[in-house]
Structures are given as structure tokens and as C-alpha cells.
């Protein structure tokens, strides 16, 4: 039997690359997107397209009204998305406990599927301001997960795969390009319009654009601003 | 300034007691209930009553359609709730990754509130079959949480309080009774009716009923079966 993996899929560039890596490693992928009231709903449409294009077995969207807590420019409409380039420290686009919550939901599905592998596209290089993108966080989550579940009690240990954690954006793009990812299907922009067109000026667009330039691979993204 | 605490409140006996303990320790309580598609919606109504009665500052309900994953008699209507007494091993009423998910949501709210304390009513004595009710799970979650957040990066450590973890049901009831908990407001039953009346025969009802008998405190619960 082919091994199963739950893959957290946002619809952005990073998680599309992770899905391609899981496929290359021979996993049957069960993709999970979390609709946590983010502004960029276009990402969820992108996630569906990417899951289909990459041969995922299933794609589920789970709704979670975490935006009621506020605290992030990505879920709270009273906070503006910065468009003047990255500031020092942890950005206002940080969503409280986001990776903890997404990994917990993936853990629940993995447990029901009887699957011992979770893939997540966290990256410590380009998002150094996010505490839950660091390797020590991923290891601590894995240790906790291995005490949390029925399967763990029975000795079947779960592994959290974070294959992008040490890669630059350019390396990620080169990897995905080699594995056949169509980045034209993905949306990274924090304020994409309904057609998925990118603003070109938010931090996520800047990272993506610079990543394509450094990688030497043509950028298929349609930017509204240049 | 009084310290704030996020208190996970299900509407059952245990979490009502925890809320009373948080109040006794001087915390301002922000109560969080998770509507994860459980059968016993009456518990959520109970949670609101308990939060109001115990002077909580705020009570939020977060909706999460985890029932789409299936796997538990509490969220999947195709699995029957057992009524013939506890079976060996992990019960079918176990909800995959439930405590991990609920603590993650509490963590998100705590982060937005700038609060360093989370209270949860897990108990290792009467629920020995649930992996995520063990002290080692709580410690591992706390360690993970202290790597996950902005506040943790800034050195403000979070504490997960699980004050019931070593108590018997009778001890929990005696504690709550001393602190003025009105257990008539709470609902423990896995299949309570819309008025919150308990079946009297599910594992949760059996634990509750036996707990009251052992505690010597009168049981205010209305049971449909005797």
C-alpha cells in the first residue's frame, strides 16, 4: 500500500511545491486547506486547482472563524496590509497561532485516515519574523503530536515534514519547477483580487517576485502594479 | 491589572469547575467553547449559562466543522454512542486531536488578548483511555506553545493550567461545590436532548452519576433513564 500524507495546501507557491515533493516521495496526498477568514479567498480557489493538477486523492476545506479574534492584517479588515516593503520584527500579517492550528487540524485528519505523515510548507529563511516557522517549533509540534493520538499510544509515530524549512524562495521555485509545478495556478498575494491577480506590492508579492528573479525562472504571475 | 486567562469551557461539569478555580485564583476569565459539530449542542447552551453565572468577562463560541473528518461517535452520526457501560481501550467517543485543536484555538485567542494563562479541564483519572488527557501531553503542548508565539519569542511564557488532571470525579465535584458551582447549569451527557436532559446511560452520564454518589453531594441532574 502506498503511504498516505496529509498536505497543508494554502494555494500559494510554497505549499504547491511541498505537494509536488510529497508526490515525488511516493505519497498519496490528502490536501487540507483552512479557510480562516483570510482576505485572499483567491488562494482557496488556487488550492483546488493545484490539488487537481498535482493528482491529490482528496482536497478538503475546513472553515474556522478565527478572524473573530482579530490581531492580524490577513484576517482583520481594520488593519491595513503593508505595501511599502518589509518592516523590522514580526509583521502585522502574522496570524496568531496559525501554524499550530493548521497542523492540529491536519493531525485530526491524519488520525482518521490512519496516516503518519503531515507535510507543511513552513519556511524559516524568508519568513524569519514568524515564530511558528522555525525548525524548533516544528520539532516541538511533532513531539506533542506523538503524545496526543491513539496511533501514537499504539507506537505508530507521526512525522511532520517541513521540506522547505531551510530553502530560499529561489531554491523553492527551482525545486517546484523541476517537479512540474505550474506556478501560474498559485496565488501568494495578501490582497489578490477575485481573479487571483496579485497586487505586486505586499510583502508576499515582493518575496515571490524577488524569488523568481533570483531563480532565473520566468515569473507567470500577473501583477496589478509594477 | 488582574491577570487574564482563557478558559476552555464545554458546558460540562469539569470545565465549569475549572472556571471556578480560575476565578478563585483571581483571573479574569475569557471563556472559549468550540462547536466542533458535536451531537450534544445542549452543552453549548450550558456553557453560556455557566460563563454568565461565574462572572466571565467574555464567552466566545468558535465553529469548526471537524465532523467532516468523521471518526468519533460524538461528531459522526453513523457511529452509535455506547450505552452499556465503558469498554476497554480508547472509546469511540474519542474525538481525533480534540484537545490539541481546542488548546490551539485557545492559544490564538490568548495571543491576541496578550494573556499568558490557559485553563483546561482535562482529567487523566476518569478518562484514562484518552491520550490527550495525560499530563505528558499537556506539558508537551505547553513546550510547543512556548515556541509558537510572538509573546514567547519576547520571553513571556505561557502556562497551560490543567488543575483537574489528577482528581477523581468526586474530588472535582467537591471542589466545585465548595467554590459555588451550580452543577444544575451543566450538561455532561453525550446525547442530551434539546432541554439539556441527560440520557443517564452513556459513559459520561455514568461517570457523572457515580461521581456525585461518591462525593456525597446531591446530584441536580435530570436523567431520562434510571
Interface residues (C-beta under 8 A of the other chain):
Chain A: X60 X62 X63 X64 X65 X66 X68 X69 X70 X71 X90 X94 X96 X97 X98 X99 X100 X101 X104 X105 X107 X108 X109 X111 X112 X131 X132 X134 X136 X137 X140 X141 X143 X144 X145 X147 X148 X149 X150 X152 X153
Chain B: X60 X62 X63 X64 X65 X66 X68 X69 X70 X71 X90 X94 X96 X97 X98 X99 X100 X101 X104 X105 X107 X108 X109 X111 X112 X131 X132 X134 X136 X137 X140 X141 X143 X144 X145 X147 X148 X149 X150 X152 X153
